[in-house]
């Protein structure tokens, strides 16, 4: 959460967020979208390690046209 809160107006245009905790991803996604000006462009889950554990992945973007598709 410290990293998410430290993102300023000059932050990256694109963030690929990978998390083993869907709850943490949801918490940080809310901050990125409502406070930092990002838009969720896509999300999914991946079984990266071929176990019963999956990773949650989300793509966030912002920029001059972040309100457009």
C-alpha positions in Angstrom: 0.0 0.0 0.0 2.9 2.3 0.6 4.0 2.1 -3.0 0.5 2.7 -4.3 0.1 5.8 -2.0 3.5 7.2 -3.2 2.4 7.4 -6.9 2.1 11.0 -7.9 0.9 12.8 -11.0 4.3 11.9 -12.7 3.8 8.2 -12.0 3.9 5.5 -14.7 1.4 5.6 -17.5 0.9 1.8 -17.3 0.9 -0.5 -14.3 0.8 -4.3 -14.5 -0.2 -5.5 -11.0 0.4 -9.1 -10.0 -0.8 -10.3 -6.7 -1.3 -13.6 -4.9 -4.0 -11.9 -2.8 -7.2 -10.9 -4.6 -8.3 -8.8 -1.5 -5.0 -6.8 -1.7 -5.5 -6.3 -5.4 -9.1 -5.1 -4.9 -7.9 -2.6 -2.2 -5.1 -1.2 -4.3 -7.3 -1.1 -7.4 -9.8 1.1 -5.6 -7.0 3.6 -4.7 -5.5 3.5 -8.2 -8.9 4.2 -9.9 -10.5 6.6 -7.4 -7.5 8.6 -6.2 -4.7 8.2 -8.7 -6.5 8.6 -12.0 -5.9 5.1 -13.4 -8.4 3.1 -15.4 -8.6 -0.7 -15.1 -8.0 -2.0 -18.7 -8.1 -5.7 -18.0 -7.8 -8.4 -15.3 -7.5 -12.1 -15.0 -5.9 -15.0 -13.1 -2.9 -17.1 -14.1 -1.6 -20.4 -12.7 2.0 -19.4 -13.0 3.4 -22.3 -10.8 1.2 -25.1 -11.9 -0.3 -25.6 -8.5 -3.7 -24.9 -6.9 -2.5 -21.4 -6.2 -3.3 -18.7 -8.8 -2.0 -15.1 -9.3 -4.4 -12.2 -9.9 -3.2 -9.8 -12.6 -4.6 -6.4 -13.6 -3.6 -3.8 -16.1 -4.1 -0.1 -15.2 -3.4 2.8 -17.5 -3.6 6.6 -17.3 -2.6 9.5 -19.5 -4.1 12.3 -21.4 -6.8 10.0 -22.7 -7.3 7.7 -19.7 -11.0 8.4 -19.6 -11.4 7.1 -23.2 -11.3 3.4 -24.3 
